[in-house]
Amino acid sequence: MAAGFTAFSPQAQADEVPPSQDLPVLDFYADSLVTARSIAAVCAPPSSPARDDKAWEEAAAILVASLWADGFPADFVRSVKARLDHPPIPAKIDCNDGSKIDELAGSEDEGWVQLIKGMLKGTGLRAIETPVSDAQWKEIKATIEGDLPAQTKLFDCVGAVGFGLLPTLIHDWNGMLIEVGQKLVAAGLPRDEVSAELNAADANHLWHKPDAATLASLRRSCKEDKSWYERLATMSYAGISVEVDKRLPARSTSETGDQ
């Protein structure tokens, strides 16, 4: 791996509780949510907010994205997601059992979404209220990947025709990728998937030192086809950051830390 785009976790402040301290209780919380939903499937009336599958899916997406954005371990976040994505398992439940009804109280009173948002606010976690959808993430990856052939040609041609600019160009490109990675992680996308995507776009993955024969061939090719020069002259190679911004949902105040 070249530059290694792996360190996108938010920087913890001195007075913040590290995510590891909340792992046991949030693990219990996820299990309790699943249990409450199973109870609701049997005991709650059809009109109850606790029976709203769409709201459950929205709440689950908010919780998972928030855990990613707040730096929780990948295996833990994926475990929570798997539990929340699983269909409710109807169980033999005595709906007259007061203790069972108590477990439904929050979801019946305010619904799943508000229940999750309340927990996130109460723990000081960054709530990602508008998570990036699978379709949006797929589009973002396609946008990045679609730009790489032109960027590879730019690196190759600058190295062959105007090598003095190449170190600055590679530095600027990798710096832009770091900024893009921080935006994607802050939006609640899986850190390991973001790292994999940006490692593939890393300048030192796209450009490799040419041998003498390759360099001579590149010089001829780049002088004949100067489409790369337009990309350089207009700095359109920096457009990935703008295109990613276009595809990310607008962030609310709770997502920017103003809780």
N, C-alpha and C positions, 0 to 999 in steps of 0.2 A: 504494500500500500504506500502511496506517495505521501502527500501532505497529511492525510488522515483526518477526515472531518468527523471527529467523534465527540468532541467536548462541547456539546450544545446545551448542557443542562444549565438552568438558571443559577446564577451565583448567589449563594445563601448569604443573608445578612447576619450580623453577629447576634441579633436578638430574635432570629427566627428559629422555630423548632425544625430540626432536620427531618426530611421525609421518613427516615428509618424509624424515628420515634413513634410515628403514627401507623406504622405497618400493622401491628397486631390488632389495633382497634378498627382500622379500616377493613382488614380481612374479616373480622367479625361483622362489621357493618354490611359488607357485601353479602355475606351469608344470610344475615337477617332480612335484607331486602328481598332476597330470593324466597325465603320462608314466608314473608308477609305476602308476596305475590301469589304463592301457592295457596295460602289461606284465603286470599281474596277470590281466587278462582272458584272456591267452593262456597264461601260464606257471604261474600259481599253481594248486594243486589246488582243487577245488570247496569243500573244507572250510576253506580258508585265510581268516583274517580279512580279508585283502586283497581277497577276492571278495564281501564282505558289502556289498551295495548299500544296505541300510538304514543301516548304520553310516557309510557314505560320505555319505549325505544328512544324517545327524545332524552329522557332523564339518563338512561344508560350511556348514551353518546356523550352527554355533558360530563358525566362522572369520569368516563374513560379518558376523554380528551384532557380533562383537568388534571388527572393523575399523570398523564404524559408531560403536560406543560409544567407541572410542579416537581418533576425530576424523580418520580418514583421508579424503582427498578423495573426493567422490561418484563421479567418473568412474572412479577406481581401484577402489573397492569394487564398483561394478557390473561392471567388467571381470573382477574375480576371480570374482564370482558367476556370470557368464555362462560362464566357463571351467569352473567346478566343476559347473554344472548340465548341461553338455553330456554326452551319453552317451559312454562310452569308445569310442575308435576302434581296433578290432582292427588290429594291424599285423603285418607279416611280421617276426617276432622270433626270433632264435636263443636259445631258452631255455637253452642250454648256455653262453651267453656270460656269464662271471662278472660282468662290469660291469653287465649288465642285472639280474642277480639281486641285486646290491648295492643297486640302487635300490629294491628291494622290502623290504629288511630291516626297516625300522621298521614298515611296515604289516603285515607278516607276523608280527612278534614281538608287537606290542601292539595292533594294530588302528588304524583311522583316527581314531577319537575320541580315544584316548589320545595318539596322535601329534600331533594338533592341540593338545590341551590342554598337552602337554609343551612345544611350541614357544611357545605363548602365555605360559606360566609362565617359560620361559627368557628371553624378551624383556621381561618385566615388563609385558606388555599385560594389560588387564582382560579376562578370559575370561568371555564370556556363555554359561554352560553350559546355560541353559534359554531359548533364543531365543523371542521372541514369534512365534507361528505366523501365517500369512496370515489364517486364520479369526479369530484373536484381534484382530489389527490391524483387520480389517474391522469387527468388533463394537465396538471402541473408537471408530472413526470414526463408526459409526452412533450410538453413545451421545452423542458430542459434538454431531453434527449434529442429532440428535433433540431436543436441549435448546435449540437456538438460537431457534426461534419464540417460546417462552415468555420467553426472556431478552430478545429484541427488544421484546416487549410490555412487559416490566418497565422497560427503559430509556425507552421512549416514554412510559409512564404516569408514571414518577417525574419525568421532565422536564416533563410537562404539569401534574401535580398538586402535586408537591413538589420543584421544581427544585433546591432547596438540597442535596439528598442526591445529586444525579446525579454530580457530580465524584468524590465518594468511592466511589460504586457502580462507576463506570467504572474508577477506579484499582484497586479491589479485584479486579474481574473480570479485568482484564488481568494483574494480579500473579499471580492463580491460574493463568491460562493459561501464564505463564512457568514456574511450578513444574511444571505438567503436562508442558510441553515438555521440561523437564530430565529428568523421570522417563522419558519415552518414549525420549529419545535415550540415556539411561543404560541402558535395556533393550535397546539394539541396533537400534532402528528407524531407517530412512533419515532423515537430518536434513532433506533437502529435502521429503520427504513430510510430516514432522511440521510443518515451517514452513508448508507450504501449508494443512494442515488447521487450524492455529491462527490463521493470518492470516484465514481465512474466519470464524473465531469472534471475532476481535478486536472489542472494543466499538465502535471507531471505524469498523468495517465494518458493524456491526449498527445503530448509531444515527447518525442524521443530523439536523442542526439543522432544525427544522420552520419553515415559513413561518407567517404569522399565521392563515391559513385552516385549515391542517393542525392547528395548535396548538389552535384552538377546537374542532375536531372531535374531537381526541384527548381533550380534557378531558371532553367529554360522554360519549364512549365509555368512558373509564377510570372515570368515576363510576358508570356503569351496570353495568359488569362489573368487579368488584374482585378477580377471581382473581389478578391480578398482586400484590395487596397481601399475600396469604397467602404467596406466594413470597418477598416482601421480609421479612415479619415473621418467618418461620421460617429465613431465610437459606438456603433450599434451593437457591438459585442457586449455592451453593458445592459442590453435590453432585457435579459433574463429576469433581473430583479424587478423591473417594472411589470413584466408579464406575470410574474408570480403574484405581485401585489394585486393585480386585476382579478386574480382567481381565488384570493383568500377572502373569506367573509369579513365584513366590517366588525371590528372589535369593540365590545362594550367597555364601560368604565371598570367593571369588575375583572375583566380580562387584562386590563392594563395595570392592575394593582390597586386601583382606588376603591377600596371596599368600604 
